[in-house]
Amino acid sequence: MQRFLGSTASIAAHSIRSQSRAFTRWTHVMAGTSRITPGTWDANQTQEEFMRHDNVILVSPTDTITGHASKHDAHRFDTKPGLLHRAFSVFLFDADNRLLLQQRAASKITFDSVWTNTCCSHPLHGRSAGEGGEVDDAEQVVATGCAPGAARAAVRKLHHELGIDPSTFGAEGEKAFTFLTRLHYCARDADGDERKGEGEGEGEGDGQPVWGEHEMDYILFHRLKVKGCELGLAPHPEEVMDTRWVTPAELKDMMREGNGLRWSPWFRIIERVFLPGWWDDLDEALRPNSKFVDGKVHEIL
């Protein structure tokens, strides 16, 4: 428990050392690899290039697909909330039921340096889930309790952000994840700054943040068959600053007021409203079509 009670400065120093070691590990894992999955997605883009080139799936408040837009356009909060789009949040547990957390890298354009769940990103516009892509049919997700498109995106980003080999999840990785529910939330990046907007030549000029998240978040669970220390992690230094495996008690201590740690708004919502019940009955939560799979869109705006 002591590691969570240190000063903000000691935590920051630990994160810098971890990031340096992570760069070496990630470079080794990704050497000679320009693409993580078949298709056109390039894992070696800069944060700005991802914002410009990746197209997210736009949806209505009932999760009906309405179109697509670049991550850049979907995350702008200059005059109104960003465009509602699909996202996913992965909660990865080890064999001891500990949860893997990550601290987002300082170079992230939205919500940099915050702690959050294992992996948070977006399924991308393109092929449908039935064609091996990442675009799920919401009605099918509700009917089957499975979100294969979001799960494929999860496998892609777990490899990209944390260096977790896709084979960890088996030949059909999308079947290894349990879909629980959907969360519709909207959060402006309150700790963002004018500088990030000006980097695009589009800052508001008044010091207000210009980025945020407006998401239809698919919650995905998976439990490993090994202890966390046995899983080879190689965090991408431009994506992840630090990682920790935690028990419920350790997470509570990390989130204690005055501890100096910042948290993503989506994780705060999930931890406050849903996670304790899911984690307390993890065997049930991981079961396909468990009692926690409700087919609902939970609006927390």
C-alpha positions as CSV (number, residue, x, y, z in Angstrom):
1,M,0.0,0.0,0.0
2,Q,2.9,2.3,0.6
3,R,3.6,2.8,-3.1
4,F,0.2,4.6,-3.4
5,L,0.8,6.9,-0.5
6,G,3.9,8.7,-1.7
7,S,4.1,12.4,-2.7
8,T,3.0,13.7,-6.0
9,A,6.7,14.3,-6.8
10,S,7.7,10.7,-6.1
11,I,4.8,9.4,-8.2
12,A,5.9,11.6,-11.0
13,A,9.5,10.5,-10.8
14,H,8.4,6.9,-10.8
15,S,6.3,7.5,-13.9
16,I,9.2,9.2,-15.8
17,R,11.5,6.2,-15.0
18,S,8.7,3.8,-16.1
19,Q,8.2,5.7,-19.3
20,S,11.9,5.5,-20.2
21,R,12.0,1.8,-19.6
22,A,8.7,1.4,-21.6
23,F,10.2,3.1,-24.6
24,T,13.0,0.5,-24.8
25,R,10.5,-2.4,-24.4
26,W,8.0,-1.0,-26.9
27,T,10.7,-0.4,-29.5
28,H,11.8,-4.0,-29.2
29,V,8.3,-5.4,-29.5
30,M,7.4,-3.2,-32.5
31,A,10.7,-3.4,-34.4
32,G,10.1,-4.1,-38.0
33,T,6.3,-3.8,-37.6
34,S,4.5,-0.9,-39.3
35,R,1.0,-2.3,-38.9
36,I,-0.6,-4.1,-36.0
37,T,-3.6,-5.6,-37.9
38,P,-4.3,-6.2,-41.5
39,G,-5.7,-3.2,-43.3
40,T,-4.7,0.4,-43.6
41,W,-4.3,1.4,-39.9
42,D,-0.8,2.6,-39.2
43,A,0.4,2.2,-35.6
44,N,3.4,4.4,-36.1
45,Q,1.6,7.7,-36.6
46,T,2.0,10.7,-34.3
47,Q,-0.8,11.7,-31.9
48,E,-1.7,14.5,-34.3
49,E,-1.8,12.1,-37.3
50,F,-4.1,9.7,-35.4
51,M,-6.4,12.7,-34.8
52,R,-6.5,13.6,-38.4
53,H,-6.5,10.2,-40.1
54,D,-8.6,7.9,-37.8
55,N,-12.3,8.0,-38.4
56,V,-14.6,7.3,-35.5
57,I,-18.2,6.0,-35.8
58,L,-20.8,8.7,-35.2
59,V,-24.0,7.6,-33.5
60,S,-27.3,8.9,-32.1
61,P,-28.1,8.9,-28.4
62,T,-29.8,5.5,-29.0
63,D,-26.5,4.2,-30.6
64,T,-27.8,4.2,-34.2
65,I,-25.0,4.9,-36.6
66,T,-25.3,8.3,-38.3
67,G,-22.0,8.6,-40.1
68,H,-18.3,9.0,-39.4
69,A,-15.8,11.8,-38.7
70,S,-12.1,12.2,-37.9
71,K,-11.0,12.0,-34.3
72,H,-10.0,15.6,-34.6
73,D,-13.4,16.8,-35.5
74,A,-15.3,14.5,-33.1
75,H,-13.3,15.7,-30.1
76,R,-13.4,19.5,-30.7
77,F,-15.3,21.3,-27.9
78,D,-14.8,24.9,-29.1
79,T,-18.4,26.1,-29.1
80,K,-20.4,22.9,-28.3
81,P,-19.9,19.3,-27.2
82,G,-18.0,17.1,-29.6
83,L,-19.7,14.7,-31.9
84,L,-21.2,11.7,-30.2
85,H,-19.2,8.7,-31.3
86,R,-18.5,5.1,-30.2
87,A,-15.7,4.2,-27.9
88,F,-14.7,1.2,-25.7
89,S,-13.3,0.8,-22.2
90,V,-11.4,-2.4,-21.5
91,F,-11.1,-3.8,-17.9
92,L,-8.4,-6.4,-17.9
93,F,-8.1,-8.6,-14.8
94,D,-5.4,-11.1,-13.9
95,A,-5.8,-14.5,-12.4
96,D,-5.8,-12.9,-8.9
97,N,-8.7,-10.7,-10.0
98,R,-6.5,-7.6,-9.9
99,L,-7.3,-4.8,-12.4
100,L,-4.7,-3.3,-14.8
101,L,-4.7,0.5,-14.7
102,Q,-2.8,2.8,-17.0
103,Q,-1.7,6.4,-16.8
104,R,-2.1,8.1,-20.1
105,A,1.0,9.7,-21.6
106,A,1.7,13.4,-21.2
107,S,1.7,13.6,-25.0
108,K,-1.9,12.6,-25.4
109,I,-4.0,15.4,-26.9
110,T,-7.1,14.7,-24.8
111,F,-7.0,13.9,-21.0
112,D,-3.2,13.6,-20.9
113,S,-1.5,12.2,-17.8
114,V,-4.7,10.9,-16.1
115,W,-5.1,7.5,-14.6
116,T,-7.8,5.3,-16.1
117,N,-8.8,1.7,-16.8
118,T,-6.7,-0.7,-18.8
119,C,-7.4,0.7,-22.3
120,C,-9.8,3.3,-23.7
121,S,-10.1,4.0,-27.4
122,H,-12.4,3.9,-30.4
123,P,-13.6,1.3,-32.9
124,L,-12.9,2.8,-36.3
125,H,-15.2,3.4,-39.3
126,G,-14.8,0.9,-42.2
127,R,-15.9,-2.7,-42.4
128,S,-18.8,-4.1,-40.4
129,A,-18.2,-6.5,-37.6
130,G,-19.7,-9.3,-39.8
131,E,-17.0,-8.6,-42.3
132,G,-14.2,-8.7,-39.8
133,G,-14.2,-5.0,-39.1
134,E,-14.9,-2.9,-36.0
135,V,-18.4,-1.5,-36.8
136,D,-21.0,-3.3,-34.6
137,D,-24.7,-3.5,-35.2
138,A,-26.2,-2.2,-32.0
139,E,-29.3,-4.3,-32.3
140,Q,-27.1,-7.4,-32.7
141,V,-25.0,-6.4,-29.7
142,V,-28.1,-6.1,-27.5
143,A,-29.6,-9.4,-28.8
144,T,-26.4,-11.5,-28.5
145,G,-24.6,-9.8,-25.6
146,C,-21.5,-9.6,-27.8
147,A,-19.7,-6.7,-29.4
148,P,-17.2,-8.3,-31.8
149,G,-16.3,-5.1,-33.6
150,A,-15.5,-3.2,-30.3
151,A,-13.6,-6.3,-29.1
152,R,-11.4,-6.4,-32.3
153,A,-10.6,-2.7,-31.7
154,A,-9.7,-3.6,-28.2
155,V,-7.3,-6.3,-29.3
156,R,-5.7,-3.8,-31.7
157,K,-5.3,-1.1,-29.1
158,L,-4.1,-3.3,-26.3
159,H,-1.3,-4.4,-28.6
160,H,-0.6,-0.8,-29.7
161,E,-0.8,0.9,-26.3
162,L,0.5,-1.9,-24.0
163,G,2.3,-4.3,-26.2
164,I,0.0,-7.2,-25.3
165,D,0.3,-9.8,-28.0
166,P,-3.1,-10.5,-29.7
167,S,-2.5,-14.3,-29.2
168,T,-3.1,-13.6,-25.5
169,F,-6.8,-13.6,-26.4
170,G,-6.8,-16.7,-28.6
171,A,-7.3,-17.2,-32.3
172,E,-10.7,-15.3,-32.3
173,G,-9.8,-12.6,-29.8
174,E,-13.2,-10.8,-30.2
175,K,-14.8,-13.8,-28.4
176,A,-12.5,-13.5,-25.4
177,F,-14.2,-10.2,-24.2
178,T,-17.4,-10.0,-22.3
179,F,-19.6,-7.1,-23.2
180,L,-21.5,-5.6,-20.2
181,T,-23.2,-2.4,-21.1
182,R,-23.0,1.1,-22.8
183,L,-22.4,4.4,-21.2
184,H,-23.3,7.8,-22.8
185,Y,-21.3,10.5,-21.3
186,C,-19.9,14.0,-22.2
187,A,-16.8,15.5,-20.6
188,R,-14.8,18.6,-21.5
189,D,-11.1,18.3,-20.8
190,A,-11.1,20.8,-17.9
191,D,-7.3,20.4,-17.5
192,G,-6.6,21.1,-21.2
193,D,-5.0,24.3,-22.1
194,E,-4.9,26.9,-24.8
195,R,-1.5,25.7,-26.0
196,K,-2.9,22.4,-27.4
197,G,-5.5,24.3,-29.4
198,E,-2.9,26.7,-30.7
199,G,-0.8,23.8,-31.9
200,E,-3.4,23.1,-34.5
201,G,-3.7,26.8,-35.3
202,E,-7.3,26.8,-33.9
203,G,-7.1,27.8,-30.3
204,E,-9.9,29.7,-28.8
205,G,-7.4,32.3,-27.5
206,D,-9.2,32.7,-24.2
207,G,-7.4,30.0,-22.2
208,Q,-10.4,27.6,-22.3
209,P,-9.9,23.9,-23.2
210,V,-10.9,23.0,-26.7
211,W,-10.9,19.2,-26.4
212,G,-13.2,16.7,-24.8
213,E,-15.0,13.4,-25.1
214,H,-18.6,12.8,-26.1
215,E,-18.9,9.0,-26.2
216,M,-21.1,5.9,-26.5
217,D,-18.7,3.8,-24.4
218,Y,-18.9,0.0,-24.7
219,I,-17.7,-1.7,-21.5
220,L,-15.5,-4.9,-22.2
221,F,-14.2,-7.3,-19.5
222,H,-11.5,-10.0,-19.8
223,R,-9.7,-12.1,-17.2
224,L,-6.3,-13.6,-17.9
225,K,-5.3,-17.1,-16.9
226,V,-2.0,-15.8,-15.5
227,K,-0.8,-13.4,-12.8
228,G,-0.2,-9.8,-13.9
229,C,3.5,-10.1,-13.4
230,E,3.6,-12.9,-16.0
231,L,2.0,-10.8,-18.7
232,G,4.6,-9.1,-20.8
233,L,3.8,-5.4,-21.0
234,A,5.6,-3.1,-23.4
235,P,3.8,0.3,-23.1
236,H,4.0,2.7,-26.1
237,P,5.7,5.8,-24.6
238,E,3.4,8.2,-26.5
239,E,0.3,6.4,-25.2
240,V,1.0,5.2,-21.7
241,M,3.1,6.7,-19.0
242,D,2.7,4.1,-16.3
243,T,0.7,0.9,-15.4
244,R,-0.3,-0.8,-12.1
245,W,-2.2,-3.9,-11.1
246,V,-4.5,-3.2,-8.2
247,T,-7.0,-4.8,-5.9
248,P,-10.2,-3.0,-5.0
249,A,-8.7,-1.7,-1.8
250,E,-5.6,-0.4,-3.6
251,L,-7.7,1.3,-6.2
252,K,-9.7,3.0,-3.4
253,D,-6.5,4.2,-1.9
254,M,-5.2,5.6,-5.2
255,M,-8.4,7.5,-5.7
256,R,-8.4,8.9,-2.2
257,E,-8.9,12.7,-2.2
258,G,-5.6,14.5,-1.8
259,N,-3.5,11.7,-3.2
260,G,-2.4,14.0,-6.1
261,L,-3.5,11.7,-8.9
262,R,-5.8,12.7,-11.7
263,W,-8.4,10.4,-13.2
264,S,-10.3,10.2,-16.5
265,P,-13.9,11.3,-16.2
266,W,-15.3,8.1,-17.7
267,F,-13.4,6.0,-15.2
268,R,-14.6,8.1,-12.3
269,I,-18.2,7.5,-13.5
270,I,-17.7,3.8,-14.0
271,E,-15.9,3.3,-10.6
272,R,-18.5,5.2,-8.7
273,V,-21.7,3.7,-10.3
274,F,-20.8,0.3,-11.7
275,L,-17.4,-1.2,-11.0
276,P,-17.8,-2.2,-7.3
277,G,-20.7,-4.5,-8.1
278,W,-19.0,-5.9,-11.2
279,W,-15.7,-6.5,-9.4
280,D,-17.3,-8.0,-6.3
281,D,-19.0,-10.6,-8.5
282,L,-16.4,-10.9,-11.2
283,D,-17.2,-14.5,-12.1
284,E,-20.8,-13.5,-12.9
285,A,-19.7,-10.3,-14.7
286,L,-17.4,-12.4,-17.0
287,R,-20.1,-14.8,-17.9
288,P,-21.7,-14.3,-21.3
289,N,-25.2,-12.7,-21.0
290,S,-24.7,-12.3,-17.2
291,K,-27.1,-10.5,-15.0
292,F,-25.1,-7.3,-15.6
293,V,-25.7,-7.3,-19.3
294,D,-28.8,-5.0,-19.5
295,G,-28.9,-3.8,-23.1
296,K,-29.3,-0.3,-21.9
297,V,-27.6,3.0,-22.8
298,H,-26.8,4.6,-19.4
299,E,-26.9,8.4,-19.9
300,I,-24.6,10.2,-17.4
301,L,-24.3,13.7,-18.8
